[in-house]
Amino acid sequence: MNHIPMRMNDPILRPQKLTRRAMAKQQTRQKVLQAAREMFIERGYEGATIRDIARAAGMSTGAVFASFTDKPDLFDAILGEDFAALLDPMKDAARTAPSARDALVAMFGAAYRAHSAQLPLIQAALAASWTRTPEAERLHREALRPLRALVIEVLERGVDRRELTQRFDLRLIADVIWDLYLAGYRPAAFEGLSVETQTDKLAERIDLVLAGVKA
């Protein structure tokens, strides 16, 4: 077999440099996202308008629409960034836990902690979830897929360690636990629960679920 040495000056191997125009577009997008995040936290989803966001970003509404189709698209981009940022802290929290139960509590506690400073944004996300288009909902679920897969992975490790039984559908168990995690944001927002109390309440609910699937 003939081996053709790869050279770093081959076009396919050279790192692609962003053009000045692409860099400016990327910077504009990040500026809009930051301004929008602040507006959504301050005013909620309905209260924050594209005009407000553009003004806060120091640009025209046309510049906002050059990067995002509409307000739902902009809002989902913010949530997508947040979900992506949660993955590593949740993995780290679960990695050293001695059991599947402790891993679940630790990883969701890490998520609660990450969101504690922006609960109004989570409230807005839950409210906006009812008005998404089917396509937007599909994309939203795709963004969540790595986090939900992590829950299943933790449960599978519990089965491997003989902590949990394999008689039940782990995906169904993961769905139940995920819904319990999301439900924990409501009392945190309306009752002013600390992250510790919020996590403790979720731990009690996780214990109830796992009691039915213990090996």
C-alpha positions in Angstrom: 0.0 0.0 0.0 1.3 3.4 -0.9 1.3 5.9 1.9 1.1 9.5 1.0 2.6 11.7 3.7 0.2 14.4 5.0 1.5 17.9 5.0 0.3 20.7 7.2 0.1 22.9 4.2 -2.6 20.7 2.7 -5.8 22.7 2.5 -7.8 20.1 4.3 -5.4 20.2 7.3 -4.9 23.9 7.7 -7.1 25.4 10.4 -9.7 27.6 8.9 -9.3 31.2 9.8 -12.5 33.2 10.3 -12.8 36.1 7.9 -13.2 39.6 9.4 -16.9 39.6 8.4 -17.5 36.2 10.1 -15.7 37.3 13.3 -17.8 40.5 13.3 -21.0 38.4 12.9 -20.0 36.1 15.7 -19.3 39.0 18.0 -22.6 40.6 17.2 -24.4 37.3 17.9 -22.7 37.0 21.3 -23.5 40.6 22.1 -27.2 40.0 21.3 -27.3 36.8 23.3 -25.8 38.6 26.4 -28.2 41.5 26.2 -31.2 39.2 25.6 -30.2 37.0 28.6 -30.2 40.1 30.8 -33.6 41.3 29.4 -35.2 37.9 29.8 -34.0 37.6 33.4 -35.2 41.2 34.2 -38.5 41.2 32.3 -39.4 37.6 31.6 -40.1 36.1 28.2 -43.2 38.1 27.3 -41.9 41.4 28.8 -38.7 41.4 26.8 -39.1 42.7 23.3 -36.7 42.5 20.4 -36.6 46.3 20.4 -35.6 46.3 24.1 -32.9 43.7 23.4 -31.6 45.6 20.5 -31.4 48.8 22.5 -29.6 47.0 25.4 -27.1 45.6 22.9 -26.5 49.0 21.4 -27.7 48.0 17.9 -30.7 48.1 15.6 -33.5 45.5 15.5 -32.3 44.7 12.0 -28.9 43.6 13.4 -30.7 41.3 15.8 -32.8 39.7 13.0 -29.6 39.2 11.0 -28.5 36.7 13.6 -31.8 35.3 14.8 -35.1 34.5 13.1 -37.4 35.7 15.9 -37.6 36.0 19.6 -38.3 32.3 20.2 -35.1 31.5 18.1 -33.1 33.9 20.2 -34.5 32.6 23.5 -33.8 28.9 22.5 -30.2 29.9 21.6 -29.7 31.1 25.1 -31.2 28.0 26.6 -29.0 25.9 24.3 -25.9 27.6 25.5 -27.0 26.9 29.1 -27.7 23.3 28.6 -24.3 22.8 26.9 -22.6 24.5 29.8 -24.3 22.2 32.3 -23.0 19.0 30.9 -19.4 19.1 32.3 -20.4 20.2 35.8 -23.0 17.5 36.0 -20.6 14.9 34.7 -18.0 16.0 37.3 -20.5 15.9 40.1 -21.7 12.4 39.1 -18.2 10.9 38.5 -17.1 10.6 42.1 -20.4 9.7 43.7 -20.4 6.3 45.5 -23.8 5.2 44.2 -26.3 5.9 41.4 -28.6 7.7 43.9 -25.8 10.0 45.1 -24.7 10.6 41.5 -28.2 11.8 40.5 -28.6 14.0 43.5 -25.1 15.5 43.0 -25.5 16.2 39.3 -28.9 17.8 39.7 -27.7 19.8 42.6 -24.9 21.1 40.4 -27.6 22.1 37.8 -29.6 23.9 40.5 -26.5 25.7 41.7 -25.6 26.8 38.1 -29.1 28.3 37.6 -29.6 29.8 41.1 -28.6 33.3 39.9 -31.0 33.3 37.0 -34.2 31.6 38.2 -36.3 34.2 36.2 -34.8 32.8 33.0 -35.9 29.3 34.0 -39.4 30.6 34.8 -39.4 32.2 31.3 -38.2 28.9 29.7 -41.0 26.9 31.3 -43.6 29.4 30.3 -42.3 29.7 26.7 -42.2 25.9 26.4 -46.0 25.9 25.8 -45.8 28.1 22.8 -43.0 26.5 20.8 -43.6 25.2 17.3 -43.2 21.5 16.8 -39.8 22.1 15.0 -38.6 24.3 17.9 -39.6 21.7 20.4 -37.7 19.0 18.4 -34.6 21.2 18.5 -35.0 21.9 22.2 -35.2 18.2 22.9 -32.1 17.6 20.8 -30.3 20.2 23.0 -31.4 18.3 26.1 -30.4 14.9 24.8 -26.8 14.8 26.2 -28.1 15.7 29.7 -30.9 13.1 29.6 -28.5 10.5 28.3 -26.3 11.2 31.4 -29.2 10.3 33.6 -29.7 7.0 31.8 -25.9 6.4 32.0 -26.0 6.9 35.8 -28.9 4.4 36.1 -27.1 1.9 33.9 -24.1 2.1 36.2 -26.5 1.4 39.1 -27.6 -1.7 37.4 -24.1 -2.8 36.7 -23.2 -2.3 40.4 -26.3 -4.3 41.3 -27.8 -1.3 43.1 -30.8 -1.2 40.8 -32.8 -3.9 39.1 -33.0 -4.3 35.3 -36.7 -5.3 35.4 -37.8 -1.8 34.5 -37.3 0.5 31.5 -34.4 2.7 32.5 -35.5 5.4 30.0 -38.9 5.6 31.7 -37.2 5.9 35.1 -34.9 8.6 33.7 -37.9 10.5 32.3 -39.6 10.5 35.7 -36.5 11.7 37.5 -35.9 14.4 34.8 -39.5 15.7 35.3 -39.0 15.8 39.1 -35.8 17.8 38.5 -37.6 20.4 36.4 -40.5 20.6 38.9 -38.0 21.6 41.5 -37.5 25.0 39.9 -41.0 26.2 40.6 -40.8 26.1 44.5 -37.3 27.5 44.2 -38.6 30.5 42.3 -41.8 31.1 44.2 -40.8 30.1 47.7 -37.2 31.3 47.6 -35.7 28.0 48.5 -31.9 27.7 48.8 -30.0 25.5 46.5 -29.4 23.1 49.4 -33.1 22.8 50.3 -34.0 22.5 46.6 -31.6 19.7 46.2 -32.7 18.0 49.4 -36.3 18.0 48.3 -35.4 16.5 45.0 -33.3 13.8 46.8 -36.4 12.8 48.7 -38.3 12.3 45.5 -35.5 10.4 43.8 -35.4 8.1 46.8 -39.1 7.3 46.3 -38.5 6.5 42.6 -35.4 4.4 43.2 -37.1 2.5 46.1 -39.2 0.8 43.5 -36.2 -0.3 41.3 -33.7 -1.3 43.9 -32.1 -4.7 43.3 
